[in-house]
Amino acid sequence: MPRGSETGSELLRFSYGMAVSGGEALVPSGAVDLQAIEVYGEILKRGDSWLKESAAEGRDGFGWLSLPGRDISDVEETAKWISGFDAIVQVGIGGSALGNLMLHGALLPPYWNEMAASKREGPRFYMADNVDPADNRMIWNLIDPEKTVFIVISKSGSTAETMANFLFFWDRLKVDLGPKNAAGHVVVITDEEKGVLRPFADEIGCRSLVLPADVGGRFSVLSPVGLLSACAMGISARKLLQGAAEMEEKLDARDSVFDNPARLMAALSVVHYRQGRNMTVLMPYEDALERFCEWFAQLWGESLGKNGMGSTPVRALGAIDQHSQIQLYTEGPDDKLFTVMTVGDPAEEIVIPETEEKSLVSLSYLFGQSMNSLRRYEALSTAAAIAKAGKPVISIELPKLDERRIGALIQFYEHVTALSGYLLDVNPFDQPGVEQGKNYTYGLMGRPNYGAQALEVTELAEKLSLKEILL
């Protein structure tokens, strides 16, 4: 029972007048000149050619560009089978978790698990991402293992957090159902040939899907990684991919940097970054998009934070963060580029009721107004207040929250991120800093061949503890 319905052809509206100079009435003093953007026009054309050529060659990391056109019949068949269960437990972390939560938050009603089964028309969903014993035990206590499917996702099968969580659930399943029956409740999503989970799936005979070798984790939401659970819960995977394909086609048809919002946003992000704005704030005025910010934070931070480069992603939510962050945003340091995101036609509406109590007469300006109008005015007011304070603001509006628009938004941000990496001359598809932390963990946990890593992190920890205070 996803939100929204398809109406009209527009995918999104991108407005940048509060982030550039050009004589408009309300222009932040920190705006960049249009000529500074135009300089990047030819470079961004080459960047798009680089993306397409690399994807066509099957280079590692570029496969997200071709996901909208890939066959998903195996995903739909497996999702149909899963939809008959009462609950899904997904075991994954990072790109194997955030995309799922983002899709569910954007396209399913809030408080999904608390809805009656007849209204949900799909399984309950639990995410086992962090290695927290309290969370894992509570998930197990909330489900009936005979009516639950476990989806475990890891390309390598060596992600310590994911495999630790899965080993716990797999052990419990075997105890409760027996090894043979337990295998009938597991779906593995992993590399087609490599890693630990592929031979495991073959050994126990469970269902499995392929995580394409040329797709990185944080770019994998439109692969089986994100589509399987979404499809099992009633979200149309085909419409998500349709929206992503349409976005790619529209971007491909627009050659000018000022007519192509992906190139323009990449240029704006890099120009403002090079002027000292080393943070980028994404602030949607829609609760359903809160998880989109979580997904974006990994996409942006892990893709671009390399070689001393990269702006820090900051997650905010309107109107909540008007009451916690706007003071900093307006009168704090000029070190941020802001994006305010809204939805033109939200799925739900409430008209604020009138009341007769004299003590509440000062609230009469709210009577008869809609909550969505209040939220739209707050978004506009926040953008204007930030711009008046001299800070640059971009605005993105989605006509509706539906699969097609969310698919398009995903493809848009992935494209922006890849092009920003090209402009910064960093590889947006690797994560060497993450790998170092993983290697230290492997060493401390006693994984073979990682003894040197254990010694190194122990020595560093000793230096850290040379100066400490006990209370």
C-alpha positions as CSV (number, residue, x, y, z in Angstrom):
1,M,0.0,0.0,0.0
2,P,2.5,2.6,-1.1
3,R,2.0,6.4,-0.9
4,G,0.9,8.6,-3.7
5,S,-0.1,7.9,-7.3
6,E,1.4,8.8,-10.6
7,T,0.1,12.1,-12.0
8,G,1.8,14.4,-14.6
9,S,5.2,14.0,-16.2
10,E,7.4,16.2,-14.1
11,L,10.0,14.4,-12.0
12,L,11.3,17.3,-9.8
13,R,11.8,21.0,-9.8
14,F,15.3,22.4,-9.1
15,S,15.7,26.0,-8.1
16,Y,19.1,27.7,-7.5
17,G,18.4,31.4,-7.5
18,M,19.4,31.7,-3.8
19,A,22.8,30.0,-4.5
20,V,24.1,32.2,-7.3
21,S,24.4,36.0,-7.9
22,G,22.8,37.7,-10.8
23,G,20.9,40.8,-9.7
24,E,17.9,39.1,-8.2
25,A,16.2,40.9,-5.2
26,L,17.1,38.2,-2.6
27,V,20.6,36.9,-3.3
28,P,22.9,35.7,-0.5
29,S,26.1,37.7,-0.1
30,G,27.9,34.4,-0.2
31,A,26.5,33.4,-3.6
32,V,28.7,32.4,-6.5
33,D,28.8,34.2,-9.8
34,L,27.3,32.4,-12.8
35,Q,30.6,32.6,-14.6
36,A,32.2,30.4,-11.9
37,I,29.6,27.8,-12.7
38,E,29.9,28.1,-16.5
39,V,33.7,27.3,-16.2
40,Y,32.7,23.7,-15.3
41,G,30.4,23.2,-18.3
42,E,32.9,21.4,-20.6
43,I,34.5,19.5,-17.7
44,L,31.1,18.2,-16.7
45,K,30.4,17.1,-20.3
46,R,33.6,15.0,-20.1
47,G,32.5,13.7,-16.8
48,D,29.2,12.4,-18.2
49,S,31.1,10.8,-21.1
50,W,33.5,9.2,-18.5
51,L,30.5,7.7,-16.6
52,K,28.8,6.3,-19.7
53,E,31.9,4.9,-21.2
54,S,33.0,3.3,-17.9
55,A,29.6,1.8,-17.4
56,A,29.5,0.3,-20.9
57,E,33.0,-1.2,-20.3
58,G,31.7,-2.8,-17.0
59,R,34.2,-1.1,-14.9
60,D,33.9,-1.7,-11.1
61,G,31.6,0.8,-9.4
62,F,29.9,2.2,-12.5
63,G,27.1,-0.4,-12.8
64,W,24.5,1.7,-11.0
65,L,24.0,3.6,-14.3
66,S,22.6,0.4,-16.0
67,L,20.5,-0.8,-13.1
68,P,17.3,0.8,-14.4
69,G,17.5,-1.4,-17.5
70,R,18.3,-4.7,-15.9
71,D,16.0,-7.6,-15.7
72,I,14.3,-7.9,-12.3
73,S,12.1,-10.9,-12.8
74,D,14.0,-12.9,-10.2
75,V,13.6,-10.1,-7.7
76,E,9.8,-10.0,-8.3
77,E,9.5,-13.8,-8.1
78,T,11.3,-13.9,-4.8
79,A,9.4,-10.9,-3.5
80,K,6.1,-12.6,-4.3
81,W,7.2,-15.6,-2.2
82,I,8.3,-13.4,0.7
83,S,5.1,-11.4,0.7
84,G,3.3,-14.5,2.1
85,F,5.3,-14.3,5.3
86,D,4.4,-12.3,8.4
87,A,7.8,-10.6,8.8
88,I,11.1,-9.8,7.1
89,V,14.4,-9.5,9.0
90,Q,17.1,-7.9,6.8
91,V,20.7,-8.4,7.9
92,G,23.1,-5.8,6.4
93,I,24.8,-2.5,7.1
94,G,25.6,0.7,5.2
95,G,24.5,0.4,1.6
96,S,22.8,-2.9,2.5
97,A,20.5,-1.2,5.0
98,L,20.1,2.5,4.4
99,G,18.6,2.2,0.9
100,N,15.9,-0.2,2.2
101,L,15.0,2.1,5.1
102,M,14.9,5.1,2.7
103,L,12.5,3.4,0.3
104,H,10.2,2.1,3.0
105,G,10.1,5.5,4.8
106,A,9.4,7.4,1.6
107,L,6.8,5.1,0.1
108,L,5.0,3.2,2.9
109,P,2.7,4.6,5.5
110,P,4.4,5.6,8.8
111,Y,4.3,3.1,11.7
112,W,4.1,0.2,9.1
113,N,4.8,-2.6,11.6
114,E,2.0,-1.4,14.0
115,M,-0.7,-1.6,11.3
116,A,-3.1,-4.5,11.2
117,A,-2.0,-7.1,8.6
118,S,-5.2,-6.5,6.6
119,K,-4.3,-2.9,6.2
120,R,-0.6,-3.4,5.6
121,E,-0.9,-6.0,2.8
122,G,2.7,-6.9,3.3
123,P,5.1,-8.3,5.9
124,R,6.5,-6.4,8.9
125,F,10.1,-5.3,8.5
126,Y,13.0,-5.3,10.9
127,M,16.6,-4.2,10.1
128,A,19.5,-5.8,11.9
129,D,22.3,-3.5,11.0
130,N,24.3,-2.5,14.0
131,V,25.9,-5.1,16.2
132,D,23.8,-4.5,19.2
133,P,22.8,-7.6,21.3
134,A,19.7,-5.8,22.8
135,D,18.4,-5.0,19.3
136,N,19.0,-8.5,17.9
137,R,17.4,-10.2,20.9
138,M,14.4,-7.9,20.7
139,I,13.9,-8.6,17.0
140,W,14.0,-12.3,17.7
141,N,11.5,-11.9,20.5
142,L,9.1,-10.0,18.2
143,I,8.9,-12.5,15.4
144,D,7.6,-16.0,14.9
145,P,10.6,-17.7,13.1
146,E,8.2,-20.0,11.2
147,K,6.6,-17.0,9.7
148,T,9.7,-14.9,9.0
149,V,12.2,-14.6,6.2
150,F,15.8,-13.5,6.8
151,I,17.5,-11.6,4.0
152,V,21.3,-11.4,4.5
153,I,23.3,-9.1,2.2
154,S,27.0,-8.8,1.8
155,K,28.9,-8.8,-1.5
156,S,32.0,-10.3,0.1
157,G,30.4,-12.1,3.0
158,S,33.2,-10.8,5.2
159,T,31.5,-7.7,6.7
160,A,32.0,-8.3,10.4
161,E,28.8,-6.7,11.7
162,T,26.6,-8.3,9.1
163,M,28.0,-11.8,9.5
164,A,28.0,-11.5,13.3
165,N,24.3,-10.6,13.3
166,F,23.5,-13.3,10.7
167,L,25.3,-16.0,12.7
168,F,23.1,-15.2,15.7
169,F,19.9,-15.4,13.7
170,W,21.0,-18.5,11.8
171,D,21.9,-20.3,15.0
172,R,18.5,-19.5,16.5
173,L,16.7,-20.6,13.3
174,K,18.5,-23.9,13.3
175,V,17.6,-24.5,17.0
176,D,13.9,-23.7,16.5
177,L,13.3,-25.1,13.0
178,G,16.1,-27.5,12.3
179,P,18.8,-26.9,9.7
180,K,16.8,-28.1,6.7
181,N,13.7,-26.0,7.5
182,A,15.8,-23.1,8.5
183,A,17.3,-22.9,5.0
184,G,13.8,-22.4,3.7
185,H,13.6,-19.1,5.6
186,V,16.8,-17.5,4.2
187,V,17.6,-15.4,1.2
188,V,21.2,-14.5,0.4
189,I,22.1,-11.5,-1.8
190,T,25.8,-11.6,-2.6
191,D,28.4,-11.7,-5.4
192,E,27.6,-14.2,-8.2
193,E,30.9,-16.0,-7.7
194,K,33.1,-14.6,-4.9
195,G,32.9,-14.4,-1.2
196,V,31.7,-16.4,1.8
197,L,27.9,-16.3,1.2
198,R,27.8,-17.8,-2.3
199,P,29.1,-21.2,-1.2
200,F,27.0,-21.0,1.9
201,A,23.9,-20.6,-0.1
202,D,24.9,-23.5,-2.3
203,E,25.7,-25.6,0.8
204,I,22.3,-25.1,2.6
205,G,20.2,-24.8,-0.6
206,C,18.6,-21.5,0.3
207,R,17.3,-18.9,-2.2
208,S,19.8,-16.4,-3.5
209,L,20.0,-13.3,-5.7
210,V,23.0,-11.6,-7.3
211,L,24.5,-8.3,-6.2
212,P,26.1,-7.1,-9.4
213,A,29.8,-7.1,-9.3
214,D,30.1,-3.7,-10.9
215,V,27.7,-2.0,-8.3
216,G,29.1,-0.6,-5.0
217,G,27.1,-0.9,-1.8
218,R,26.1,2.8,-1.4
219,F,24.9,2.8,-5.1
220,S,23.0,-0.5,-4.8
221,V,19.5,0.6,-3.7
222,L,18.0,0.0,-7.2
223,S,19.5,-3.5,-7.3
224,P,18.1,-6.6,-5.5
225,V,19.7,-5.1,-2.3
226,G,17.0,-2.4,-2.1
227,L,14.3,-3.7,-4.4
228,L,13.6,-7.1,-2.8
229,S,12.2,-6.0,0.5
230,A,10.5,-3.0,-1.1
231,C,8.8,-5.2,-3.7
232,A,7.7,-7.8,-1.0
233,M,6.0,-4.9,0.9
234,G,4.0,-3.7,-2.0
235,I,6.3,-1.0,-3.6
236,S,6.6,-1.3,-7.3
237,A,10.2,-2.0,-8.3
238,R,9.4,-1.4,-12.0
239,K,8.1,2.1,-11.3
240,L,11.2,2.9,-9.2
241,L,13.3,1.8,-12.2
242,Q,11.1,3.6,-14.6
243,G,11.6,6.9,-12.7
244,A,15.4,6.3,-12.6
245,A,15.5,5.6,-16.3
246,E,13.5,8.7,-17.1
247,M,15.8,10.8,-15.0
248,E,18.8,9.5,-16.8
249,E,17.2,10.1,-20.2
250,K,16.3,13.7,-19.3
251,L,19.8,14.4,-18.0
252,D,21.3,12.9,-21.1
253,A,19.3,15.2,-23.3
254,R,20.4,18.4,-21.6
255,D,23.8,19.6,-22.7
256,S,24.1,23.0,-21.0
257,V,25.2,23.1,-17.4
258,F,22.4,25.6,-16.7
259,D,19.8,23.2,-18.1
260,N,21.1,20.0,-16.6
261,P,20.3,20.0,-12.8
262,A,22.7,17.2,-12.0
263,R,25.7,19.0,-13.6
264,L,24.5,22.2,-12.1
265,M,24.2,20.8,-8.6
266,A,27.6,19.2,-8.9
267,A,29.1,22.5,-10.0
268,L,27.4,24.4,-7.2
269,S,28.5,21.9,-4.6
270,V,32.2,22.1,-5.7
271,V,32.3,25.8,-6.3
272,H,30.8,26.5,-2.8
273,Y,33.1,23.9,-1.3
274,R,36.1,25.6,-2.8
275,Q,34.9,28.9,-1.3
276,G,35.1,27.4,2.2
277,R,31.6,25.9,2.5
278,N,32.7,22.4,3.6
279,M,29.3,21.2,4.7
280,T,26.2,20.4,2.7
281,V,22.9,20.4,4.6
282,L,19.9,18.5,3.2
283,M,16.7,19.5,4.9
284,P,13.4,18.0,3.6
285,Y,10.1,19.2,4.9
286,E,8.5,15.8,4.8
287,D,8.9,13.2,7.5
288,A,8.8,10.5,4.9
289,L,12.1,11.8,3.5
290,E,14.0,11.7,6.8
291,R,15.6,8.3,5.9
292,F,16.5,9.8,2.5
293,C,18.9,12.1,4.4
294,E,20.5,9.0,6.0
295,W,21.0,7.4,2.7
296,F,22.3,10.6,1.2
297,A,24.8,11.0,4.0
298,Q,26.5,7.7,3.2
299,L,26.4,8.3,-0.5
300,W,28.0,11.8,-0.3
301,G,30.4,11.3,2.6
302,E,31.8,7.9,1.6
303,S,32.0,8.8,-2.1
304,L,33.7,12.2,-1.9
305,G,35.6,12.3,1.4
306,K,39.1,11.4,0.1
307,N,42.6,12.9,-0.3
308,G,41.7,15.7,2.0
309,M,38.7,16.6,-0.1
310,G,34.9,16.5,0.4
311,S,32.1,18.4,2.1
312,T,30.5,16.9,5.2
313,P,26.9,15.8,4.7
314,V,24.5,17.2,7.4
315,R,21.1,15.7,8.0
316,A,18.2,18.0,9.0
317,L,14.4,17.7,9.0
318,G,11.9,20.5,8.7
319,A,10.2,21.8,10.7
320,I,11.8,20.0,13.6
321,D,15.3,21.4,13.0
322,Q,13.9,24.9,12.8
323,H,13.8,24.6,16.5
324,S,17.3,23.2,17.0
325,Q,19.6,24.2,14.1
326,I,18.3,27.3,12.3
327,Q,19.9,29.6,14.8
328,L,23.3,28.1,13.8
329,Y,22.4,28.1,10.1
330,T,21.5,31.7,10.0
331,E,23.9,33.4,12.4
332,G,26.7,30.8,12.6
333,P,29.7,30.4,10.3
334,D,29.3,30.7,6.5
335,D,30.5,27.1,5.9
336,K,27.4,25.4,4.6
337,L,25.5,24.9,1.3
338,F,21.8,24.2,2.0
339,T,19.3,22.2,0.1
340,V,15.6,22.5,1.2
341,M,13.4,19.8,-0.2
342,T,9.6,19.8,-0.3
343,V,6.7,17.8,-1.8
344,G,4.2,19.6,-3.9
345,D,1.2,17.4,-3.3
346,P,1.5,15.3,-0.1
347,A,-0.6,12.2,0.3
348,E,-2.3,13.3,3.5
349,E,-4.0,16.5,4.7
350,I,-5.4,17.9,7.9
351,V,-7.3,21.2,8.2
352,I,-6.5,22.8,11.5
353,P,-9.8,23.0,13.4
354,E,-11.3,26.1,15.0
355,T,-12.0,26.2,18.7
356,E,-14.2,28.4,20.9
357,E,-12.0,28.8,24.0
358,K,-11.2,32.5,24.5
359,S,-7.7,31.6,25.9
360,L,-6.8,30.3,22.4
361,V,-8.1,33.3,20.4
362,S,-4.5,34.3,19.6
363,L,-4.2,31.1,17.5
364,S,-7.1,32.1,15.2
365,Y,-4.6,32.7,12.4
366,L,-4.2,28.9,12.3
367,F,-8.0,28.1,12.1
368,G,-9.0,26.7,8.8
369,Q,-5.5,26.5,7.5
370,S,-4.0,23.2,6.3
371,M,-1.0,21.6,8.0
372,N,0.6,21.1,4.6
373,S,0.3,24.9,3.9
374,L,2.0,25.6,7.2
375,R,4.8,23.2,6.3
376,R,5.2,24.7,2.9
377,Y,5.4,28.3,4.3
378,E,7.9,27.1,6.9
379,A,10.1,25.7,4.2
380,L,9.9,28.9,2.2
381,S,10.6,31.0,5.3
382,T,13.6,28.9,6.3
383,A,15.1,29.2,2.8
384,A,14.5,32.9,2.8
385,A,15.9,33.5,6.3
386,I,19.1,31.5,5.4
387,A,19.5,33.5,2.2
388,K,18.9,36.8,3.9
389,A,21.7,35.8,6.3
390,G,24.0,35.6,3.3
391,K,24.1,31.8,3.0
392,P,23.5,29.9,-0.3
393,V,20.3,27.8,-0.6
394,I,19.1,25.3,-3.3
395,S,15.5,24.2,-3.5
396,I,14.2,20.8,-4.8
397,E,10.5,20.0,-5.0
398,L,9.0,16.7,-5.8
399,P,5.5,16.8,-7.3
400,K,4.5,13.7,-5.3
401,L,6.0,11.0,-3.2
402,D,5.6,7.9,-5.4
403,E,7.8,5.2,-6.8
404,R,8.6,7.0,-10.0
405,R,9.7,10.3,-8.4
406,I,11.7,8.5,-5.7
407,G,13.5,6.4,-8.3
408,A,14.2,9.6,-10.2
409,L,15.5,11.3,-7.1
410,I,17.8,8.4,-6.3
411,Q,19.3,8.5,-9.8
412,F,19.6,12.2,-9.7
413,Y,21.6,12.2,-6.4
414,E,23.8,9.3,-7.5
415,H,24.6,11.2,-10.7
416,V,25.4,14.4,-8.8
417,T,27.7,12.5,-6.5
418,A,29.6,10.8,-9.3
419,L,30.0,14.1,-11.2
420,S,31.1,15.9,-8.0
421,G,33.8,13.3,-7.6
422,Y,35.0,13.9,-11.1
423,L,35.3,17.6,-10.5
424,L,37.2,17.0,-7.2
425,D,39.4,14.5,-8.9
426,V,38.6,11.7,-6.5
427,N,37.3,8.2,-7.2
428,P,33.7,8.3,-6.0
429,F,33.4,4.5,-6.1
430,D,36.0,3.3,-3.6
431,Q,36.3,3.7,0.2
432,P,39.9,3.1,1.4
433,G,39.3,4.9,4.8
434,V,36.5,2.4,5.5
435,E,38.7,-0.6,4.6
436,Q,41.4,0.5,7.1
437,G,38.9,0.4,10.0
438,K,37.6,-3.0,8.8
439,N,41.2,-4.3,8.8
440,Y,41.9,-3.1,12.3
441,T,38.7,-4.8,13.5
442,Y,39.6,-8.1,11.7
443,G,43.0,-8.0,13.5
444,L,41.5,-7.3,17.0
445,M,38.9,-10.1,16.5
446,G,41.7,-12.6,15.6
447,R,41.0,-13.1,11.9
448,P,43.9,-15.0,10.3
449,N,46.5,-12.9,8.4
450,Y,45.6,-9.7,10.2
451,G,48.0,-9.9,13.1
452,A,50.0,-6.8,12.0
453,Q,46.8,-4.8,11.9
454,A,46.0,-5.8,15.5
455,L,49.5,-4.8,16.6
456,E,49.2,-1.4,14.9
457,V,45.8,-0.5,16.3
458,T,46.9,-1.6,19.8
459,E,49.9,0.7,19.6
460,L,47.8,3.6,18.5
461,A,45.3,2.9,21.3
462,E,48.1,3.0,23.9
463,K,49.1,6.4,22.7
464,L,45.5,7.5,23.0
465,S,45.4,6.5,26.6
466,L,48.6,8.2,27.6
467,K,46.5,11.2,28.7
468,E,43.3,10.4,30.3
469,I,41.1,11.7,33.1
470,L,39.1,9.5,35.5
471,L,36.1,10.9,37.4
